[in-house]
Amino acid sequence: MPDLAPRPADADPGEPATALIAALAIEIDSILSHFRMSDQEAEDLLRETLLLAVYRWDAIDSREIWLLATLRRACLRSLRWRRAPAALPS
């Protein structure tokens, strides 16, 4: 799994998103491991989830719950997409 701990050179400790990710690193890693995501998939899904969080940051009431639930749904969506049968020709 990707290293979720913010690196000092990359992170501003006063940044709320950085603090949230650091606080939830174990839970995030657990979700990604549960769904057996490859390192690349995990990184892509986490980036997608964080980008959504940035856009909706002020509207999110419980950021911890929102982030974990959104990441879990992204993993499920990824698995469904991977397992979906190819469209049959008409």
Secondary structure, DSSP 8 states (H G I E B T S, - for coil): ----S--TTT--TT-HHHHHHHHTHHHHHHHHHHTT--HHHHHHHHHHHHHHHHHHGGG-SSHHHHHHHHHHHHHHHHHHHHHS------
